[in-house]
């Protein structure tokens, strides 16, 4: 099978502003203690490659293969790894539902913020398991939009949350993926599973300005904005009001925002 869900975010600059901020330390800490220097890692949904490159640096005797559906973003990831002088990386376009790798090809299969965007995350987990060797690890981490928390209360952020989750589901995904990871992994046939959770917290003046700014820009200028308007989910005026609410929240000196993530380490 092939992917049927629509990637809601796209790769607008405001989206990549967030994706390029991600590192192995802030996005895959639950996995790092399990790695060995000679691991062969498959990084699914690698995006611009910042996490991929960090993982490659941690397995100098092994290597990392980064894959993504979007050819242009794969090229960006390849360039990032080259800039860092990493010679143990390779990149390709791929669909997680039909990976073009043989059984037992990797020691670790990793996916960060991927399953929430898929039409059939259970099938994807089965494919990830197939290409992971016996005794290896499948590691997944996904946010849970319904569990995001913030202060102070801003009505436009409530509107943003409800609208985003509606649109993501209409595109075939599940924005509250974090809480569902364990059930999906069990359905995919895993039994040796270590579940957990962690958060991103944006509360310093610099952090909340960055977080509110990228979401304000994403709300009005990204592929998401086009999908919202073209799909009849909301008007441009409503999106502009939500963006203004993001900026008003970000300017508040007591503003605080947390992003909850579900995490799994699944032993094959």
VEXLO-335312 format. One line per field, with one value per residue: residue in one letter; residue number from 1; z, y, x of N, C-alpha, C, CB in turn. Coordinates in steps of 0.001 Angstrom, whole numbers. Each point is the difference from the previous one (the first is absolute). Last residue first. Glycine has a CB too. Example, Ala and Ser with C-alpha at 12.3 -4.5 7.8 and 13.67 -1.06 7.14 Angstrom:
<pts>
resn	c(s_a) .
resi	c(2_1) .
n_z	c(7080_2075) .
n_y	c(-2250_-5092) .
n_x	c(12850_-894) .
ca_z	c(60_0) .
ca_y	c(1190_1190) .
ca_x	c(820_-890) .
c_z	c(730_0) .
c_y	c(1090_1200) .
c_x	c(-770_900) .
cb_z	c(-2145_1246) .
cb_y	c(-628_-1173) .
cb_x	c(1184_-1892) .
</pts>
This chain:
<pts>
resn	c(x_x_x_x_x_x_x_x_x_x_x_x_x_x_x_x_x_x_x_x_x_x_x_x_x_x_x_x_x_x_x_x_x_x_x_x_x_x_x_x_x_x_x_x_x_x_x_x_x_x_x_x_x_x_x_x_x_x_x_x_x_x_x_x_x_x_x_x_x_x_x_x_x_x_x_x_x_x_x_x_x_x_x_x_x_x_x_x_x_x_x_x_x_x_x_x_x_x_x_x_x_x_x_x_x_x_x_x_x_x_x_x_x_x_x_x_x_x_x_x_x_x_x_x_x_x_x_x_x_x_x_x_x_x_x_x_x_x_x_x_x_x_x_x_x_x_x_x_x_x_x_x_x_x_x_x_x_x_x_x_x_x_x_x_x_x_x_x_x_x_x_x_x_x_x_x_x_x_x_x_x_x_x_x_x_x_x_x_x_x_x_x_x_x_x_x_x_x_x_x_x_x_x_x_x_x_x_x_x_x_x_x_x_x_x_x_x_x_x_x_x_x_x_x_x_x_x_x_x_x_x_x_x_x_x_x_x_x_x_x_x_x_x_x_x_x_x_x_x_x_x_x_x_x_x_x_x_x_x_x_x_x_x_x_x_x_x_x) .
resi	c(268_267_266_265_264_263_262_261_260_259_258_257_256_255_254_253_252_251_250_249_248_247_246_245_244_243_242_241_240_239_238_237_236_235_234_233_232_231_230_229_228_227_226_225_224_223_222_221_220_219_218_217_216_215_214_213_212_211_210_209_208_207_206_205_204_203_202_201_200_199_198_197_196_195_194_193_192_191_190_189_188_187_186_185_184_183_182_181_180_179_178_177_176_175_174_173_172_171_170_169_168_167_166_165_164_163_162_161_160_159_158_157_156_155_154_153_152_151_150_149_148_147_146_145_144_143_142_141_140_139_138_137_136_135_134_133_132_131_130_129_128_127_126_125_124_123_122_121_120_119_118_117_116_115_114_113_112_111_110_109_108_107_106_105_104_103_102_101_100_99_98_97_96_95_94_93_92_91_90_89_88_87_86_85_84_83_82_81_80_79_78_77_76_75_74_73_72_71_70_69_68_67_66_65_64_63_62_61_60_59_58_57_56_55_54_53_52_51_50_49_48_47_46_45_44_43_42_41_40_39_38_37_36_35_34_33_32_31_30_29_28_27_26_25_24_23_22_21_20_19_18_17_16_15_14_13_12_11_10_9_8_7_6_5_4_3_2_1) .
n_z	c(18731_4806_-1129_3145_-990_1869_-594_1154_1998_-1033_4132_-633_3730_-883_3844_-3584_-4935_-4350_-544_1165_-2938_-3227_903_126_-4065_-1611_1738_-2020_-3988_389_684_-3687_-2668_2596_896_-3476_-4621_-1236_-1742_4692_2090_-3949_-513_4932_-208_-3862_2481_147_3314_2494_-1308_1117_4137_482_-1006_2948_3543_-472_-786_3174_2894_-806_295_3838_1518_-568_-3556_2104_-3346_3816_-729_1012_-954_-1162_-1194_-2255_-656_-2637_-4614_-2857_397_3608_3164_-2928_-420_4865_750_-3449_988_2962_-3838_-3731_699_-4911_-3091_-5455_-3163_824_2802_3678_-1429_-770_4363_2114_-2328_1080_4646_236_-2626_2521_4005_-1979_-913_4748_3091_5200_319_-1133_-3607_222_-4389_856_-4281_-2221_2117_-3524_-359_629_-1429_187_-1279_1632_-1680_1907_-4669_-3050_-2223_-4325_2674_3797_-3362_-2571_4325_1157_-4582_705_4381_-2082_-4656_-366_3474_2333_4208_-1576_-1012_3799_-322_-1257_652_-740_1955_-3131_-5167_-2250_1946_-4588_-3655_-1062_-2711_3936_-1413_4229_537_-5401_-512_-2603_3069_2435_2265_4018_581_-1820_2116_-1134_-267_-4756_-1277_3584_-1655_-4710_1323_2648_-3876_-2941_3172_-11_-4964_198_4730_1687_2047_1494_2058_1008_3631_569_4192_1011_703_1366_1566_-4310_-1999_3743_-813_-4857_1045_3230_-3649_-4253_-170_4_-653_262_709_693_75_2555_7_4901_616_3821_1800_1774_4151_1641_-4142_39_3657_-1924_-4605_1467_3143_-1024_-4600_-1191_-2724_-1573_-4507_1412_1962_-3799_-2993_1594_-524_-4209_-1299_-979_2034_3818_-1975_-3910_-909_597_-3647_-684_-2578_1873) .
n_y	c(-5604_2856_5008_3999_3644_5011_2943_5529_4068_4950_3645_5380_3622_5205_2806_3127_-1244_426_-4766_977_3993_-2763_-3707_3259_1909_-4709_-650_4428_-1387_-4433_2469_3055_-3828_-3884_-5819_-3576_737_-645_4361_1876_-4317_-1481_4713_229_-4604_1281_5589_4541_-778_-4066_-216_4853_-995_-4318_2545_3833_-2929_-2707_4085_2730_-4000_-687_4825_691_-5795_-2932_-3179_-4886_-4210_-4594_-5466_-4422_-5188_-4838_-3674_-4320_-4543_-117_2827_-1617_4034_-562_552_3679_1668_-762_1963_3564_1682_3165_1401_4_3068_739_-4454_1829_-123_4485_-346_-1174_3881_2706_-1694_232_4442_1298_-1804_1780_4113_403_-979_2963_3102_-439_-937_-1308_1053_-5104_-4153_-5220_-3113_-4136_1068_404_-3262_-125_-5339_-2279_-5170_-2819_-5052_-2126_-5390_-4325_-322_5262_2961_-940_-2288_3138_3625_-2802_-892_4758_921_-3358_2242_4496_77_5118_2904_4127_-2507_-3247_3820_2577_-4305_-5206_-2667_-5052_-1413_-3823_-1178_-4443_-3566_1261_4485_5131_1692_31_828_2714_2598_901_2381_3328_-785_2124_-2848_1785_-1519_4150_4504_4145_2230_1285_-4734_-286_4408_-1473_-4274_2604_3088_-3961_-1973_4314_-487_-4891_-1079_-4682_-1161_-3748_847_-4587_1081_-3898_-1331_2022_4424_43_4722_2039_-2688_1369_4644_-859_-2113_3505_3113_-2064_1825_-5316_-4817_-2448_-3652_-238_-5248_-297_-4068_1158_-320_3154_-1009_3359_-788_4283_2056_-1642_3015_3630_450_4675_1516_-3559_-1281_5110_2426_4412_-1761_-1146_4543_2197_-3569_1612_4728_-1341_-4854_-4793_-1081_-2349_-3162_-3456_-2758_-5867_-3228_-1599_-5332_-5378) .
n_x	c(12355_-1343_-2289_1149_-4334_-693_-4481_1585_-3129_2182_-1336_35_53_-234_668_1349_-2743_2146_-1110_-4726_137_2536_-3310_-3716_1958_267_-4611_-1137_2586_-2220_-4232_1421_1491_-3918_699_-1494_-1120_4680_1451_-38_1716_2572_1529_651_1978_2647_328_-1875_-3521_1548_4702_286_-2610_2399_4172_-1600_-1724_4257_2819_-2639_-454_4969_1243_-3202_-907_-4072_-288_1087_-404_-715_688_-2881_1616_-1542_3733_-2761_1245_-4323_-960_-3693_-2689_-3289_3801_1646_-4720_-705_4577_-797_-4436_2119_3032_-3188_-3628_993_-184_-468_-3670_-1743_-3974_3114_2814_-4115_-1867_4458_565_-4744_436_4713_-1169_-4223_2700_3391_-3801_-1450_4693_76_6020_2224_-546_57_-691_-2477_-2099_4380_3740_4441_2455_4578_594_4355_-386_5152_1281_-968_-1997_570_-4563_-2001_-3673_-197_-51_-3162_-2297_630_-1642_-3574_-634_432_-2457_508_3817_113_41_3353_3166_1018_3423_287_4582_605_4987_1441_-2710_-685_-2558_-2582_1950_-2622_-3522_-4107_-4783_-500_4091_1672_5281_2731_5131_4103_3964_3288_4483_1674_-2152_2185_-4308_-139_-657_-3408_-1690_574_-2177_-3274_-294_-22_-3253_-2291_275_-1323_-3098_127_5472_3434_4830_2696_4160_4044_3033_4272_-2272_-4852_666_1043_-3637_-2893_1614_-548_-4409_-1082_1614_-1544_-4447_-2753_411_-4140_3832_5276_1341_5117_3227_3038_4783_-948_-5599_-4257_-2363_1598_-1872_-4612_-1189_2695_-1464_-1083_3352_3570_-1159_-3082_-4018_1128_-295_-4706_-861_2263_-1429_-4453_1331_2321_-3394_519_-5314_-2120_-3320_1693_-5134_348_788_5221_-1189_-220) .
ca_z	c(-1047_-313_-262_-445_142_-496_346_-974_501_-1035_-35_-914_231_-938_750_763_1419_578_74_1032_1275_295_279_1344_922_-16_769_1413_406_161_1233_1139_228_-908_637_1451_598_439_-1179_-786_814_190_-1279_-248_908_-665_-374_-1197_-1130_-73_-587_-1422_-644_-168_-1066_-1327_-432_-156_-1121_-1205_-347_-426_-1326_-1012_84_1046_-517_743_-304_-483_327_-459_826_-285_1111_-254_894_1366_1002_334_-1040_-1160_363_-3_-1382_-588_595_-480_-705_940_1125_-182_1386_723_1371_1094_181_-907_-1330_-137_-54_-1333_-993_173_-494_-1455_-543_353_-765_-1359_61_47_-1348_-746_-1160_-911_450_869_-65_1027_109_1328_982_-46_285_886_-636_889_-557_915_-720_586_-225_1092_1298_305_1182_-436_-1005_659_789_-946_-472_1056_-13_-1110_397_789_672_-74_-877_-1336_72_29_-1283_-492_876_-662_789_-922_605_1439_902_-581_943_1396_344_680_-983_27_-959_-184_1127_650_368_145_-1122_4_-1360_-242_263_-1139_378_-277_1264_678_-658_439_1415_61_-524_1031_1073_-458_62_1380_277_-557_-819_-1217_90_-1095_209_-1249_43_-976_-701_-649_-964_-447_1157_797_-715_199_1386_107_-722_898_1184_339_-404_-154_501_102_-873_545_-1018_370_-1292_-405_-1316_-1063_56_-1213_-563_866_-120_-807_499_1186_19_-668_396_1434_688_133_659_1419_82_-262_1114_1155_93_423_1399_865_29_344_-1125_203_252_1015_-468_745_-490_907_-28_0) .
ca_y	c(-921_-998_-1319_-830_-1451_-608_-1407_-1037_-1360_-965_-1302_-963_-1333_-1045_-1235_-287_49_1255_5_-930_600_1069_-582_-554_1131_422_-997_227_1211_-354_-782_895_676_1100_1320_-169_558_-1070_-713_875_462_-1119_-272_1090_-162_-913_-1310_-21_830_79_-1251_-17_1069_-458_-1007_554_701_-947_-900_829_235_-1219_-396_971_1192_933_1316_1109_1242_1238_1150_1309_1144_1269_905_1431_524_-383_129_-1258_-332_-505_-1321_-937_-284_-859_-1323_-750_-1215_-886_-386_-1279_-429_947_-4_-224_-1411_-386_-15_-1225_-1143_-37_-325_-1420_-824_41_-718_-1409_-630_-133_-1063_-1243_-363_-687_861_-422_171_1077_1333_910_1226_126_172_1360_-235_935_856_1105_984_1131_974_901_1425_580_-547_-1352_34_338_-929_-1232_347_139_-1347_-648_594_-588_-1380_-80_-1298_-567_-1137_483_841_-823_-578_789_1102_917_1151_723_944_-270_1049_821_-15_-346_-1382_-611_-792_288_-953_-1112_-919_-31_-1279_159_-450_498_-15_244_-1234_-905_-1359_-898_-456_1171_309_-1002_257_1143_-445_-835_902_701_-973_16_1232_27_1201_-36_877_-57_869_246_370_969_-473_-1252_221_-1377_-896_326_-488_-1447_-237_291_-1034_-1151_396_-811_668_1446_713_1360_182_1146_559_643_439_-182_-634_694_-438_-100_-1347_-926_149_-1025_-1311_-329_-1457_-720_514_264_-1279_-706_-1300_180_118_-1279_-932_710_-379_-1395_-14_447_1451_361_422_1162_1246_621_1224_1235_673_991_1286_1198) .
ca_x	c(-483_1021_-583_1109_87_1241_105_310_175_-371_656_-618_587_-418_-173_1219_-342_468_1449_446_-383_970_1314_-68_127_1408_744_-311_718_1410_101_-174_1275_310_-5_6_-1201_-887_-488_-883_-1119_-915_-665_-947_-1135_-927_527_828_-452_-1460_-499_339_-762_-1369_-53_230_-1211_-1097_283_-32_-1397_-693_483_-412_846_-424_387_-598_699_-607_842_-458_363_-668_256_-163_1031_-360_1062_639_978_-745_-522_1127_399_-1033_70_1158_-397_-696_841_682_194_842_-512_930_291_1074_-600_-799_907_613_-1022_-309_1103_60_-1152_101_1076_-508_-1005_768_433_-1054_-219_-1060_-1383_-474_594_-505_789_593_-1054_-531_-1414_-680_-996_-398_-924_-181_-816_-991_159_764_-403_491_862_1359_523_422_1178_1110_335_761_1336_737_278_1232_-11_-1331_-216_-356_-1196_-1209_-393_-1144_-385_-931_-443_-875_-945_8_481_1070_1127_-241_-271_1139_750_1429_563_-924_116_-1304_-608_-1446_-814_-1373_-538_-1418_-748_171_-361_1105_558_563_1272_970_318_913_1297_617_417_1210_1083_438_726_1358_183_-810_-1157_-971_-1142_-709_-1408_-473_-1187_390_1074_295_30_1186_1180_66_400_1430_749_55_766_1153_1241_-113_1185_-516_-1160_-724_-889_-1264_-546_-1391_-67_730_1394_808_-82_712_1451_661_-414_791_187_-1079_-1312_-123_-154_1266_-18_334_1465_653_-163_553_1410_45_-423_1097_162_1381_824_861_-713_855_649_-235_-1198_-570_688_-832) .
c_z	c(421_-981_-402_-110_-454_220_-646_641_-1152_546_-1091_90_-882_184_-902_836_825_1496_636_184_1161_1320_399_413_1445_946_66_890_1474_452_260_1320_1194_280_-1041_746_1513_668_368_-1181_-841_766_136_-1300_-259_855_-800_-514_-1289_-1218_-206_-685_-1503_-596_-192_-1097_-1410_-500_-284_-1237_-1206_-418_-531_-1417_-1054_171_973_-528_795_-547_-607_382_-586_931_-326_1271_-243_1027_1371_971_324_-1120_-1160_364_-46_-1446_-632_550_-385_-630_925_1248_21_1476_860_1352_1138_182_-1063_-1364_-175_-132_-1383_-991_88_-525_-1521_-620_262_-887_-1387_185_-17_-1388_-876_-1091_-1032_-529_1006_-109_1072_120_1411_1046_127_120_1031_-765_1056_-660_999_-1061_586_-130_1113_1324_371_1160_-344_-1008_713_723_-985_-382_1058_-66_-1114_427_798_731_43_-959_-1362_28_74_-1382_-664_1002_-824_814_-1116_730_1449_988_-465_792_1470_395_605_-944_-131_-922_-138_1097_635_285_248_-1245_95_-1466_-111_185_-1224_377_-179_1326_665_-609_509_1441_96_-438_1119_1068_-447_224_1438_351_-542_-980_-1314_280_-1195_321_-1417_128_-1047_-752_-724_-1037_-370_1192_781_-668_287_1412_168_-635_1020_1250_557_-410_-129_478_229_-971_660_-1259_276_-1423_-488_-1393_-1216_298_-1184_-506_856_187_-709_532_1221_28_-589_382_1487_615_-44_710_1424_131_-222_1247_1134_194_573_1471_972_-164_476_-1265_6_219_1128_-608_723_-644_905_0) .
c_y	c(-1438_-1020_-974_-1415_-501_-1512_-571_-1376_-957_-1395_-882_-1307_-986_-1275_-1193_-1269_-436_96_1251_90_-902_684_1089_-654_-475_1168_390_-983_302_1201_-403_-727_948_556_1036_1333_-151_488_-1112_-760_785_442_-1117_-231_1071_-231_-811_-1344_-198_770_74_-1245_-3_1079_-523_-1033_555_690_-903_-862_921_293_-1207_-407_999_1198_1057_1308_1081_952_1234_1053_1283_1105_1343_782_1511_518_-442_92_-1265_-425_-606_-1402_-1034_-347_-943_-1417_-898_-1350_-1006_-466_-1349_-345_894_-37_-321_-1453_-373_-72_-1304_-1205_-165_-445_-1484_-900_-71_-810_-1503_-688_-271_-1208_-1272_-446_-702_1043_-497_1296_931_1345_895_1207_176_231_1360_-355_901_897_1027_1043_1095_793_804_1485_500_-504_-1430_91_281_-951_-1236_339_40_-1430_-643_539_-711_-1414_-157_-1329_-496_-1119_453_834_-661_-478_826_1041_861_1084_643_845_-473_960_863_83_-183_-1412_-508_-940_268_-1085_-1197_-1054_230_-1377_389_-463_352_-225_212_-1299_-912_-1445_-1009_-384_1187_264_-986_296_1123_-474_-782_951_652_-1037_49_1263_79_1124_-104_925_-42_839_224_229_1016_-637_-1258_48_-1452_-934_261_-581_-1495_-235_195_-1111_-1135_367_-635_609_1511_939_1368_362_1092_429_495_496_-241_-605_562_-535_-207_-1431_-992_-15_-1149_-1395_-452_-1517_-786_456_228_-1368_-657_-1341_283_91_-1269_-876_741_-432_-1412_-51_377_1500_407_506_1217_1429_561_1149_1319_717_990_1249) .
c_x	c(299_-593_1109_-541_1341_-68_1254_-117_274_297_-598_770_-747_824_-338_-99_1202_-267_573_1517_412_-331_1001_1309_-54_235_1474_757_-249_816_1446_109_-92_1386_374_-80_-75_-1265_-970_-600_-998_-1239_-1016_-759_-1056_-1242_-1015_438_787_-481_-1514_-539_258_-902_-1421_-104_172_-1271_-1190_211_-140_-1434_-779_417_-473_915_-503_571_-723_1052_-647_1025_-546_477_-653_308_100_999_-511_1152_790_941_-773_-470_1116_356_-1019_38_1178_-353_-643_723_722_216_887_-693_929_430_1027_-674_-766_926_624_-1075_-345_1109_68_-1134_48_1033_-562_-916_843_438_-1038_-182_-999_619_-668_704_-631_921_509_-1085_-671_-1474_-654_-971_-369_-888_-347_-740_-1150_233_921_-585_399_983_1449_645_546_1295_1165_370_884_1421_766_352_1291_-117_-1433_-387_-493_-1273_-1370_-444_-1096_-465_-957_-696_-811_-1035_-43_645_1174_1303_-304_-393_1308_752_1495_541_-931_66_-1354_-594_-1449_-731_-1477_-324_-1503_-776_55_-264_1141_637_683_1372_1046_406_1032_1383_690_517_1309_1099_506_779_1423_337_-767_-1172_-923_-1224_-509_-1490_-422_-1162_461_1129_306_155_1274_1237_124_506_1499_832_94_769_1267_1321_-100_1079_-610_-1120_-814_-744_-1421_-249_-1429_-131_723_1394_951_7_785_1511_715_-325_795_134_-1167_-1402_-217_-271_1374_171_484_1516_812_-90_712_1449_-13_-377_1119_260_1390_672_916_-485_865_788_-264_-1179_-713_867) .
cb_z	c(-1808_2285_-712_1094_-328_498_200_-1222_1938_-1898_2451_-1562_2406_-1628_1937_63_-517_-2198_-1992_-543_-1122_-2460_-1630_-322_-1703_-2367_-689_-647_-2340_-1761_-334_-1403_-2451_-158_2256_-322_-2121_262_-1151_676_2003_-28_-1208_1252_1723_-1158_2044_755_1672_2469_1110_498_2109_1925_508_1041_2390_1824_573_1306_2393_1540_584_1745_851_1125_-2417_2060_-2361_1664_83_213_736_-812_590_-1772_5_-921_-1308_-2184_-523_606_2404_615_-658_1508_2137_-180_-850_1139_-149_-2379_726_-1574_-281_-1350_-2361_16_743_2472_1439_-143_1350_2435_704_41_1960_2134_87_311_2360_947_-595_1265_79_1852_1346_2056_-2429_1521_-2452_218_-1457_-2426_1179_-626_-1753_1267_-1602_1061_-1623_2036_-2060_238_-1153_-1261_825_-1914_-912_1698_309_-1764_328_1683_-833_-1248_1442_789_-1824_-2160_324_377_2214_1171_-533_1328_1002_-1604_1298_-1518_1971_-148_-1613_-2141_676_-679_-1853_854_-1873_2378_-1261_381_1431_-2124_322_-1572_-455_1338_-795_1891_1494_-394_1867_330_1019_-1097_-2154_237_360_-2072_-1561_757_-563_-2365_-429_714_-1716_-1843_1356_1343_1614_-492_1466_-1034_2282_-1528_2035_1783_1416_430_1093_-709_-2151_122_675_-1832_-1658_965_-370_-2345_-135_1697_-601_460_12_1209_-1294_2187_-1365_2392_523_1745_1264_-978_749_1861_-481_-1644_552_560_-2496_-1432_182_43_-1717_250_-605_-10_-2356_-1516_412_-1020_-2462_-1224_-436_-1841_-572_-704_-1226_2265_1305_-649_-1600_2084_-575_1064_-2342_1210) .
cb_y	c(1755_314_1058_1498_-186_2123_-211_1580_506_1662_190_1846_562_1776_1374_2430_-458_1062_-1413_-1532_1167_357_-1864_-349_1512_-780_-1800_860_898_-1756_-846_1422_-177_553_-982_-2079_-484_-1381_538_1999_75_-1589_756_1581_-1011_-1104_38_2117_1633_-127_-1282_1325_1376_-1536_-642_1678_582_-1396_57_1970_-332_-1331_883_1765_-1360_-1915_-813_-1447_-765_-274_-1422_-706_-1188_-1265_-1180_-466_-2228_-2026_1901_-719_2423_1489_700_1867_2318_1039_1029_2138_1266_2026_2204_565_1255_1701_-2344_1104_-214_2361_1735_-5_1243_2508_1254_165_1776_2330_744_644_2143_2066_646_1262_2411_1339_980_-1269_1957_-1552_-354_-1943_-150_-2458_-1333_64_-2222_1791_-1744_-74_-1713_-422_-1754_155_-526_-2165_-2039_491_2134_1220_-217_269_2341_738_-698_1437_2158_-274_-46_2277_-1005_1153_-620_1896_749_-1751_-351_1979_62_-1805_-20_-2048_445_-583_1754_-179_-2289_-1495_-674_2246_1346_813_-160_1594_1924_748_-1016_2023_-1920_1995_-1749_1651_-748_990_878_1917_396_1439_-898_-1673_898_946_-1596_-733_1557_-177_-1885_780_1152_-1400_1181_-1051_1584_-2364_1467_-2176_1040_-684_-1281_-339_1869_-739_1516_2375_388_-95_2135_1672_-183_602_2364_-338_2058_29_-1982_-883_-2470_858_-2190_792_-1671_228_-1067_652_-2125_1894_-77_1466_2391_225_989_2433_-7_1963_2223_590_-1124_2181_-253_2164_824_-586_919_2215_-465_-479_2036_1462_316_-2291_754_-835_-1303_-1452_494_-1328_-2230_295_-443_-1244) .
cb_x	c(370_1109_-2199_1777_-2442_1325_-2517_1525_-1514_479_485_-791_666_-697_-748_419_-2430_-385_-8_-1929_-1929_356_-483_-2436_-1051_193_-1635_-2270_-177_-250_-2341_-1439_523_-2433_608_1326_-1110_1988_2135_1373_1501_1938_2041_1490_1525_1931_1430_727_-716_-66_1872_2047_108_348_2371_1444_-517_996_2435_860_-601_1445_2284_165_1989_-1013_-70_-312_743_-1839_2118_-2411_2057_-1985_2193_-1742_1292_-1101_1030_-682_166_-1915_-128_1565_-667_-1740_795_1234_-1943_-917_1017_252_-2084_-814_-942_1749_-363_756_-1643_-383_1621_-144_-1708_617_1628_-899_-1374_1129_1302_-1404_-574_1949_-57_-1637_2390_-1143_726_-234_550_-509_710_-157_-1424_535_475_1636_-407_2228_-896_2255_-956_1406_1271_1064_-915_2134_-1118_-994_-2287_-1843_-885_-1611_-2389_-1164_-964_-2144_-2082_-473_-1454_-278_2368_1533_766_1300_2406_806_2318_-748_2172_-351_1554_2422_-796_-1183_-698_-1916_1462_833_-1018_-204_-2206_-1840_639_-1223_2263_-48_1582_708_1693_-67_1843_2253_-1460_1464_-2231_-1718_-905_-1852_-2320_-1057_-1170_-2278_-1904_-798_-1633_-2280_-1392_-843_-1748_-1797_1191_673_1373_827_295_1824_-726_1703_699_-2416_-1627_-225_-1179_-2500_-1133_-223_-1864_-2259_-727_135_-1313_-1808_1321_-2279_-439_2076_-112_992_1436_-675_2167_1555_-613_-1292_-2372_-602_-391_-1833_-2212_86_-87_-217_1049_2412_1446_1284_-2413_-1258_1_-1881_-2289_-652_-6_-2156_-1367_794_-2448_719_-2057_371_-1642_1998_-1921_-411_-934_2245_796_-1808) .
</pts>
